[in-house]
């Protein structure tokens, strides 16, 4: 009985830890944009990366898979038609390998117009946040 209580307690702690650390990069970007006038993408990730890619809505699979390292064999099956109209694709690369990717809903903020591709290093992934009267916040990359 005592071991059962101990095990249940450990499972509850693990669940709490995963919930607090489980927020997506997109959610962290949205939260930071809601309270600040600027943000640095590297400060909103919980992992190290050398390069980040932001693909706009309507980016085709050929554009996405052509820009990302060829070592990511799952690209075509993960994004068979590319990026849909309601999202951006954030992809993070470390040492030539895609280590994290996720969709960023446009409602969490817009990185650029359709048809764009941002290639960023941790040092230049800095954005200014501006409010939009009729839609989501917009992010403008700070010029180096």
KOLRO-230991 format. One record per residue: residue number from 1; residue in one letter; y, x, z of N, C-alpha, C in turn. Coordinates in nm, 3 decimals. Layout:
// residues N
+-----+---------+---------+---------+---------+---------+---------+---------+---------+---------+---------+
: num : residuo :      ny :      nx :      nz :     cay :     cax :     caz :      cy :      cx :      cz :
+-----+---------+---------+---------+---------+---------+---------+---------+---------+---------+---------+
: NUM :       a :       Y :       X :       Z :       Y :       X :       Z :       Y :       X :       Z :
...
+-----+---------+---------+---------+---------+---------+---------+---------+---------+---------+---------+
// end
This chain:
// residues 144
+-----+---------+---------+---------+---------+---------+---------+---------+---------+---------+---------+
: num : residuo :      ny :      nx :      nz :     cay :     cax :     caz :      cy :      cx :      cz :
+-----+---------+---------+---------+---------+---------+---------+---------+---------+---------+---------+
:   1 :       x :  -0.120 :   0.083 :   0.000 :   0.000 :   0.000 :   0.000 :   0.125 :   0.087 :   0.000 :
:   2 :       x :   0.122 :   0.194 :   0.080 :   0.238 :   0.282 :   0.089 :   0.265 :   0.350 :  -0.045 :
:   3 :       x :   0.159 :   0.392 :  -0.115 :   0.175 :   0.457 :  -0.244 :   0.229 :   0.359 :  -0.349 :
:   4 :       x :   0.189 :   0.236 :  -0.338 :   0.238 :   0.135 :  -0.431 :   0.388 :   0.117 :  -0.415 :
:   5 :       x :   0.435 :   0.109 :  -0.291 :   0.579 :   0.097 :  -0.266 :   0.654 :   0.219 :  -0.318 :
:   6 :       x :   0.597 :   0.336 :  -0.296 :   0.658 :   0.461 :  -0.343 :   0.668 :   0.461 :  -0.496 :
:   7 :       x :   0.559 :   0.421 :  -0.562 :   0.556 :   0.416 :  -0.708 :   0.657 :   0.315 :  -0.762 :
:   8 :       x :   0.665 :   0.198 :  -0.704 :   0.760 :   0.096 :  -0.748 :   0.903 :   0.146 :  -0.730 :
:   9 :       x :   0.930 :   0.214 :  -0.619 :   1.063 :   0.271 :  -0.597 :   1.099 :   0.375 :  -0.700 :
:  10 :       x :   1.006 :   0.462 :  -0.735 :   1.031 :   0.563 :  -0.839 :   1.058 :   0.498 :  -0.975 :
:  11 :       x :   0.984 :   0.395 :  -1.008 :   1.003 :   0.324 :  -1.135 :   1.141 :   0.258 :  -1.139 :
:  12 :       x :   1.185 :   0.201 :  -1.029 :   1.317 :   0.138 :  -1.024 :   1.427 :   0.242 :  -1.043 :
:  13 :       x :   1.412 :   0.358 :  -0.979 :   1.511 :   0.465 :  -0.997 :   1.515 :   0.513 :  -1.141 :
:  14 :       x :   1.399 :   0.527 :  -1.201 :   1.394 :   0.570 :  -1.341 :   1.461 :   0.468 :  -1.433 :
:  15 :       x :   1.439 :   0.341 :  -1.406 :   1.502 :   0.236 :  -1.487 :   1.653 :   0.239 :  -1.472 :
:  16 :       x :   1.701 :   0.257 :  -1.349 :   1.846 :   0.266 :  -1.328 :   1.906 :   0.386 :  -1.398 :
:  17 :       x :   1.839 :   0.498 :  -1.391 :   1.889 :   0.620 :  -1.456 :   1.894 :   0.602 :  -1.607 :
:  18 :       x :   1.792 :   0.542 :  -1.664 :   1.791 :   0.525 :  -1.810 :   1.898 :   0.425 :  -1.854 :
:  19 :       x :   1.929 :   0.326 :  -1.775 :   2.033 :   0.230 :  -1.811 :   2.170 :   0.296 :  -1.809 :
:  20 :       x :   2.197 :   0.378 :  -1.711 :   2.329 :   0.440 :  -1.702 :   2.348 :   0.547 :  -1.807 :
:  21 :       x :   2.240 :   0.615 :  -1.848 :   2.252 :   0.719 :  -1.948 :   2.223 :   0.667 :  -2.088 :
:  22 :       x :   2.183 :   0.540 :  -2.100 :   2.137 :   0.487 :  -2.225 :   2.244 :   0.434 :  -2.318 :
:  23 :       x :   2.372 :   0.441 :  -2.283 :   2.472 :   0.389 :  -2.373 :   2.480 :   0.474 :  -2.498 :
:  24 :       x :   2.502 :   0.410 :  -2.608 :   2.506 :   0.480 :  -2.735 :   2.637 :   0.556 :  -2.752 :
:  25 :       x :   2.639 :   0.649 :  -2.845 :   2.762 :   0.720 :  -2.878 :   2.866 :   0.618 :  -2.924 :
:  26 :       x :   2.824 :   0.522 :  -3.003 :   2.914 :   0.418 :  -3.052 :   2.979 :   0.341 :  -2.937 :
:  27 :       x :   2.900 :   0.306 :  -2.837 :   2.954 :   0.235 :  -2.720 :   3.054 :   0.321 :  -2.645 :
:  28 :       x :   3.024 :   0.451 :  -2.634 :   3.117 :   0.542 :  -2.566 :   3.247 :   0.559 :  -2.645 :
:  29 :       x :   3.236 :   0.563 :  -2.778 :   3.356 :   0.571 :  -2.862 :   3.441 :   0.447 :  -2.842 :
:  30 :       x :   3.379 :   0.330 :  -2.844 :   3.453 :   0.204 :  -2.826 :   3.521 :   0.199 :  -2.690 :
:  31 :       x :   3.450 :   0.242 :  -2.586 :   3.506 :   0.240 :  -2.451 :   3.624 :   0.337 :  -2.439 :
:  32 :       x :   3.610 :   0.456 :  -2.498 :   3.719 :   0.554 :  -2.492 :   3.838 :   0.507 :  -2.574 :
:  33 :       x :   3.814 :   0.447 :  -2.689 :   3.923 :   0.396 :  -2.773 :   3.997 :   0.281 :  -2.706 :
:  34 :       x :   3.928 :   0.206 :  -2.622 :   3.991 :   0.095 :  -2.551 :   4.087 :   0.142 :  -2.442 :
:  35 :       x :   4.065 :   0.263 :  -2.391 :   4.150 :   0.309 :  -2.280 :   4.237 :   0.429 :  -2.314 :
:  36 :       x :   4.216 :   0.493 :  -2.428 :   4.292 :   0.614 :  -2.462 :   4.351 :   0.603 :  -2.602 :
:  37 :       x :   4.448 :   0.688 :  -2.629 :   4.509 :   0.692 :  -2.762 :   4.445 :   0.796 :  -2.851 :
:  38 :       x :   4.347 :   0.870 :  -2.796 :   4.275 :   0.970 :  -2.874 :   4.141 :   0.998 :  -2.807 :
:  39 :       x :   4.051 :   1.062 :  -2.883 :   3.924 :   1.103 :  -2.826 :   3.867 :   1.219 :  -2.906 :
:  40 :       x :   3.781 :   1.294 :  -2.839 :   3.706 :   1.402 :  -2.902 :   3.560 :   1.361 :  -2.904 :
:  41 :       x :   3.501 :   1.357 :  -3.021 :   3.364 :   1.310 :  -3.035 :   3.266 :   1.394 :  -2.954 :
:  42 :       x :   3.288 :   1.524 :  -2.947 :   3.193 :   1.609 :  -2.873 :   3.187 :   1.574 :  -2.724 :
:  43 :       x :   3.295 :   1.521 :  -2.669 :   3.296 :   1.483 :  -2.528 :   3.223 :   1.351 :  -2.502 :
:  44 :       x :   3.191 :   1.279 :  -2.609 :   3.127 :   1.149 :  -2.595 :   2.978 :   1.153 :  -2.629 :
:  45 :       x :   2.927 :   1.272 :  -2.655 :   2.784 :   1.286 :  -2.681 :   2.719 :   1.356 :  -2.562 :
:  46 :       x :   2.594 :   1.326 :  -2.540 :   2.520 :   1.386 :  -2.429 :   2.427 :   1.497 :  -2.478 :
:  47 :       x :   2.451 :   1.545 :  -2.599 :   2.367 :   1.648 :  -2.660 :   2.456 :   1.744 :  -2.738 :
:  48 :       x :   2.405 :   1.862 :  -2.763 :   2.477 :   1.963 :  -2.839 :   2.454 :   1.941 :  -2.989 :
:  49 :       x :   2.558 :   1.960 :  -3.068 :   2.545 :   1.948 :  -3.213 :   2.641 :   2.046 :  -3.282 :
:  50 :       x :   2.606 :   2.085 :  -3.406 :   2.687 :   2.176 :  -3.485 :   2.771 :   2.102 :  -3.589 :
:  51 :       x :   2.720 :   1.988 :  -3.632 :   2.786 :   1.914 :  -3.738 :   2.758 :   1.765 :  -3.719 :
:  52 :       x :   2.860 :   1.685 :  -3.746 :   2.844 :   1.539 :  -3.743 :   2.887 :   1.482 :  -3.877 :
:  53 :       x :   2.822 :   1.377 :  -3.916 :   2.856 :   1.306 :  -4.039 :   2.888 :   1.163 :  -4.004 :
:  54 :       x :   2.992 :   1.109 :  -4.066 :   3.025 :   0.968 :  -4.053 :   3.024 :   0.911 :  -4.194 :
:  55 :       x :   2.931 :   0.820 :  -4.218 :   2.920 :   0.753 :  -4.348 :   2.979 :   0.614 :  -4.334 :
:  56 :       x :   3.064 :   0.577 :  -4.427 :   3.130 :   0.448 :  -4.420 :   3.037 :   0.335 :  -4.463 :
:  57 :       x :   3.080 :   0.211 :  -4.435 :   3.005 :   0.097 :  -4.488 :   2.991 :   0.109 :  -4.640 :
:  58 :       x :   2.882 :   0.060 :  -4.693 :   2.851 :   0.061 :  -4.836 :   2.808 :   0.198 :  -4.888 :
:  59 :       x :   2.793 :   0.298 :  -4.801 :   2.741 :   0.427 :  -4.848 :   2.596 :   0.406 :  -4.893 :
:  60 :       x :   2.563 :   0.457 :  -5.009 :   2.430 :   0.440 :  -5.065 :   2.332 :   0.542 :  -5.007 :
:  61 :       x :   2.204 :   0.507 :  -5.010 :   2.100 :   0.596 :  -4.959 :   2.110 :   0.735 :  -5.022 :
:  62 :       x :   2.137 :   0.742 :  -5.150 :   2.147 :   0.870 :  -5.219 :   2.260 :   0.955 :  -5.159 :
:  63 :       x :   2.372 :   0.891 :  -5.123 :   2.483 :   0.963 :  -5.062 :   2.445 :   1.013 :  -4.923 :
:  64 :       x :   2.382 :   0.927 :  -4.846 :   2.345 :   0.961 :  -4.708 :   2.242 :   1.074 :  -4.710 :
:  65 :       x :   2.132 :   1.053 :  -4.780 :   2.023 :   1.151 :  -4.780 :   2.063 :   1.279 :  -4.852 :
:  66 :       x :   2.154 :   1.271 :  -4.948 :   2.201 :   1.390 :  -5.018 :   2.290 :   1.478 :  -4.932 :
:  67 :       x :   2.362 :   1.418 :  -4.838 :   2.454 :   1.494 :  -4.753 :   2.384 :   1.553 :  -4.631 :
:  68 :       x :   2.281 :   1.485 :  -4.582 :   2.210 :   1.531 :  -4.462 :   2.109 :   1.639 :  -4.498 :
:  69 :       x :   2.069 :   1.721 :  -4.401 :   1.972 :   1.826 :  -4.430 :   1.844 :   1.771 :  -4.491 :
:  70 :       x :   1.793 :   1.840 :  -4.590 :   1.670 :   1.797 :  -4.657 :   1.550 :   1.796 :  -4.564 :
:  71 :       x :   1.563 :   1.864 :  -4.450 :   1.453 :   1.868 :  -4.354 :   1.430 :   1.732 :  -4.287 :
:  72 :       x :   1.525 :   1.639 :  -4.299 :   1.508 :   1.508 :  -4.238 :   1.433 :   1.417 :  -4.334 :
:  73 :       x :   1.303 :   1.429 :  -4.334 :   1.218 :   1.357 :  -4.429 :   1.224 :   1.206 :  -4.412 :
:  74 :       x :   1.262 :   1.157 :  -4.295 :   1.263 :   1.013 :  -4.269 :   1.388 :   0.943 :  -4.324 :
:  75 :       x :   1.480 :   1.016 :  -4.383 :   1.607 :   0.957 :  -4.426 :   1.586 :   0.836 :  -4.516 :
:  76 :       x :   1.509 :   0.852 :  -4.622 :   1.492 :   0.744 :  -4.720 :   1.425 :   0.622 :  -4.659 :
:  77 :       x :   1.332 :   0.642 :  -4.566 :   1.265 :   0.527 :  -4.506 :   1.349 :   0.465 :  -4.395 :
:  78 :       x :   1.435 :   0.544 :  -4.331 :   1.519 :   0.492 :  -4.224 :   1.637 :   0.413 :  -4.280 :
:  79 :       x :   1.694 :   0.461 :  -4.390 :   1.809 :   0.395 :  -4.454 :   1.776 :   0.369 :  -4.601 :
:  80 :       x :   1.681 :   0.278 :  -4.628 :   1.636 :   0.258 :  -4.766 :   1.743 :   0.207 :  -4.862 :
:  81 :       x :   1.841 :   0.133 :  -4.812 :   1.946 :   0.084 :  -4.900 :   2.081 :   0.147 :  -4.868 :
:  82 :       x :   2.086 :   0.232 :  -4.770 :   2.212 :   0.293 :  -4.730 :   2.269 :   0.224 :  -4.608 :
:  83 :       x :   2.401 :   0.225 :  -4.598 :   2.470 :   0.170 :  -4.481 :   2.525 :   0.033 :  -4.518 :
:  84 :       x :   2.497 :  -0.065 :  -4.434 :   2.544 :  -0.201 :  -4.460 :   2.693 :  -0.217 :  -4.439 :
:  85 :       x :   2.744 :  -0.333 :  -4.475 :   2.889 :  -0.357 :  -4.470 :   2.945 :  -0.364 :  -4.329 :
:  86 :       x :   2.863 :  -0.390 :  -4.229 :   2.914 :  -0.408 :  -4.094 :   2.908 :  -0.285 :  -4.006 :
:  87 :       x :   2.867 :  -0.170 :  -4.063 :   2.847 :  -0.052 :  -3.979 :   2.887 :   0.077 :  -4.048 :
:  88 :       x :   2.909 :   0.177 :  -3.965 :   2.917 :   0.316 :  -4.007 :   2.787 :   0.382 :  -3.961 :
:  89 :       x :   2.749 :   0.488 :  -4.025 :   2.634 :   0.566 :  -3.980 :   2.685 :   0.696 :  -3.922 :
:  90 :       x :   2.649 :   0.723 :  -3.797 :   2.682 :   0.850 :  -3.732 :   2.553 :   0.932 :  -3.731 :
:  91 :       x :   2.561 :   1.054 :  -3.782 :   2.445 :   1.143 :  -3.783 :   2.488 :   1.279 :  -3.729 :
:  92 :       x :   2.411 :   1.331 :  -3.638 :   2.443 :   1.458 :  -3.573 :   2.335 :   1.561 :  -3.606 :
:  93 :       x :   2.380 :   1.681 :  -3.640 :   2.290 :   1.788 :  -3.683 :   2.307 :   1.909 :  -3.591 :
:  94 :       x :   2.195 :   1.969 :  -3.555 :   2.198 :   2.095 :  -3.482 :   2.099 :   2.189 :  -3.550 :
:  95 :       x :   2.148 :   2.305 :  -3.586 :   2.064 :   2.408 :  -3.648 :   1.985 :   2.355 :  -3.768 :
:  96 :       x :   2.052 :   2.276 :  -3.853 :   1.990 :   2.227 :  -3.975 :   1.895 :   2.110 :  -3.959 :
:  97 :       x :   1.890 :   2.049 :  -3.841 :   1.801 :   1.936 :  -3.816 :   1.883 :   1.816 :  -3.766 :
:  98 :       x :   1.853 :   1.698 :  -3.818 :   1.916 :   1.577 :  -3.766 :   1.855 :   1.551 :  -3.628 :
:  99 :       x :   1.941 :   1.554 :  -3.525 :   1.891 :   1.537 :  -3.389 :   1.922 :   1.399 :  -3.331 :
: 100 :       x :   2.017 :   1.330 :  -3.393 :   2.053 :   1.195 :  -3.346 :   2.123 :   1.122 :  -3.460 :
: 101 :       x :   2.092 :   0.995 :  -3.474 :   2.161 :   0.910 :  -3.570 :   2.164 :   0.769 :  -3.514 :
: 102 :       x :   2.272 :   0.699 :  -3.544 :   2.283 :   0.560 :  -3.500 :   2.388 :   0.489 :  -3.583 :
: 103 :       x :   2.375 :   0.358 :  -3.585 :   2.476 :   0.277 :  -3.653 :   2.589 :   0.247 :  -3.555 :
: 104 :       x :   2.710 :   0.254 :  -3.607 :   2.832 :   0.227 :  -3.529 :   2.893 :   0.099 :  -3.587 :
: 105 :       x :   2.885 :  -0.013 :  -3.516 :   2.942 :  -0.138 :  -3.568 :   3.092 :  -0.126 :  -3.592 :
: 106 :       x :   3.139 :  -0.185 :  -3.699 :   3.282 :  -0.179 :  -3.731 :   3.367 :  -0.237 :  -3.618 :
: 107 :       x :   3.313 :  -0.331 :  -3.544 :   3.385 :  -0.389 :  -3.432 :   3.415 :  -0.288 :  -3.321 :
: 108 :       x :   3.342 :  -0.178 :  -3.318 :   3.366 :  -0.072 :  -3.219 :   3.475 :   0.024 :  -3.266 :
: 109 :       x :   3.528 :   0.002 :  -3.384 :   3.633 :   0.087 :  -3.438 :   3.597 :   0.137 :  -3.576 :
: 110 :       x :   3.701 :   0.159 :  -3.659 :   3.679 :   0.202 :  -3.796 :   3.723 :   0.347 :  -3.814 :
: 111 :       x :   3.631 :   0.428 :  -3.866 :   3.658 :   0.570 :  -3.887 :   3.734 :   0.598 :  -4.016 :
: 112 :       x :   3.707 :   0.521 :  -4.121 :   3.769 :   0.546 :  -4.251 :   3.743 :   0.428 :  -4.342 :
: 113 :       x :   3.802 :   0.431 :  -4.459 :   3.785 :   0.323 :  -4.555 :   3.645 :   0.331 :  -4.617 :
: 114 :       x :   3.607 :   0.227 :  -4.689 :   3.475 :   0.229 :  -4.752 :   3.470 :   0.340 :  -4.857 :
: 115 :       x :   3.353 :   0.395 :  -4.874 :   3.335 :   0.502 :  -4.971 :   3.368 :   0.640 :  -4.918 :
: 116 :       x :   3.390 :   0.653 :  -4.789 :   3.425 :   0.785 :  -4.736 :   3.306 :   0.849 :  -4.666 :
: 117 :       x :   3.314 :   0.978 :  -4.654 :   3.217 :   1.057 :  -4.580 :   3.296 :   1.162 :  -4.503 :
: 118 :       x :   3.281 :   1.162 :  -4.372 :   3.344 :   1.265 :  -4.289 :   3.238 :   1.365 :  -4.248 :
: 119 :       x :   3.267 :   1.493 :  -4.267 :   3.181 :   1.601 :  -4.219 :   3.261 :   1.675 :  -4.114 :
: 120 :       x :   3.210 :   1.678 :  -3.992 :   3.287 :   1.728 :  -3.878 :   3.213 :   1.836 :  -3.801 :
: 121 :       x :   3.289 :   1.928 :  -3.745 :   3.235 :   2.022 :  -3.647 :   3.280 :   1.973 :  -3.510 :
: 122 :       x :   3.219 :   2.021 :  -3.403 :   3.264 :   1.978 :  -3.270 :   3.412 :   2.010 :  -3.246 :
: 123 :       x :   3.462 :   2.116 :  -3.305 :   3.601 :   2.155 :  -3.285 :   3.700 :   2.065 :  -3.358 :
: 124 :       x :   3.661 :   2.011 :  -3.473 :   3.757 :   1.929 :  -3.549 :   3.729 :   1.780 :  -3.544 :
: 125 :       x :   3.637 :   1.736 :  -3.460 :   3.603 :   1.594 :  -3.449 :   3.693 :   1.527 :  -3.346 :
: 126 :       x :   3.823 :   1.530 :  -3.374 :   3.923 :   1.471 :  -3.286 :   3.993 :   1.359 :  -3.361 :
: 127 :       x :   4.012 :   1.247 :  -3.292 :   4.067 :   1.128 :  -3.356 :   4.180 :   1.067 :  -3.274 :
: 128 :       x :   4.276 :   1.010 :  -3.345 :   4.383 :   0.931 :  -3.285 :   4.347 :   0.785 :  -3.303 :
: 129 :       x :   4.368 :   0.705 :  -3.201 :   4.334 :   0.563 :  -3.203 :   4.459 :   0.482 :  -3.229 :
: 130 :       x :   4.451 :   0.392 :  -3.325 :   4.562 :   0.299 :  -3.348 :   4.508 :   0.157 :  -3.348 :
: 131 :       x :   4.588 :   0.067 :  -3.298 :   4.548 :  -0.073 :  -3.290 :   4.575 :  -0.142 :  -3.422 :
: 132 :       x :   4.492 :  -0.238 :  -3.450 :   4.510 :  -0.321 :  -3.568 :   4.538 :  -0.463 :  -3.520 :
: 133 :       x :   4.635 :  -0.526 :  -3.580 :   4.672 :  -0.662 :  -3.538 :   4.559 :  -0.760 :  -3.564 :
: 134 :       x :   4.492 :  -0.746 :  -3.677 :   4.394 :  -0.846 :  -3.715 :   4.249 :  -0.799 :  -3.709 :
: 135 :       x :   4.223 :  -0.679 :  -3.658 :   4.085 :  -0.632 :  -3.659 :   4.061 :  -0.525 :  -3.556 :
: 136 :       x :   3.954 :  -0.448 :  -3.578 :   3.917 :  -0.344 :  -3.481 :   4.015 :  -0.227 :  -3.484 :
: 137 :       x :   4.007 :  -0.146 :  -3.381 :   4.089 :  -0.025 :  -3.375 :   4.051 :   0.067 :  -3.490 :
: 138 :       x :   4.148 :   0.149 :  -3.531 :   4.124 :   0.245 :  -3.639 :   4.138 :   0.385 :  -3.583 :
: 139 :       x :   4.051 :   0.473 :  -3.634 :   4.050 :   0.612 :  -3.590 :   4.096 :   0.700 :  -3.704 :
: 140 :       x :   4.197 :   0.782 :  -3.679 :   4.246 :   0.877 :  -3.779 :   4.212 :   1.016 :  -3.731 :
: 141 :       x :   4.149 :   1.093 :  -3.819 :   4.112 :   1.229 :  -3.783 :   4.238 :   1.313 :  -3.766 :
: 142 :       x :   4.242 :   1.390 :  -3.660 :   4.354 :   1.479 :  -3.635 :   4.342 :   1.597 :  -3.730 :
: 143 :       x :   4.449 :   1.628 :  -3.800 :   4.446 :   1.741 :  -3.894 :   4.434 :   1.873 :  -3.818 :
: 144 :       x :   4.354 :   1.966 :  -3.873 :   4.338 :   2.095 :  -3.803 :   4.466 :   2.177 :  -3.803 :
+-----+---------+---------+---------+---------+---------+---------+---------+---------+---------+---------+
// end
